[in-house]
Amino acid sequence: MGWFSKEPEKPQAASRDDRKKCWESRDLYFSCLDAAQVVVPGSEGDKCNAQNKVYQQNCAKSWVDYFNKRRVLAEQQKPILAQANMQAEEAKRKTS
């Protein structure tokens, strides 16, 4: 109970429109990265600056960090998932 203490402000939850705007700008940025054949966001140089700027403005930093990490992880998982699907198909053929 100090004279100079101030309660920390609680961050406001993103509204439905805010989330939609974030996801749309993320999708545009990631589409640009796909077109440039870049997997890791931020390593594209100057190719997607405009889309990245909008993405950064429309999404909370924690969301940007999450989406960027998730994109890299999803790319790393593609060959593993393809192999698992191939093995599952092979197992189905053997049991039929």
Secondary structure, DSSP 8 states (H G I E B T S, - for coil): --TT-----------HHHHHHHHHHHHHHHHHHHHTT--STT-STTTTHHHHHHHHHHS-HHHHHHHHHHHHHHHHHHHHHHHHHHHHHHHHHHH-
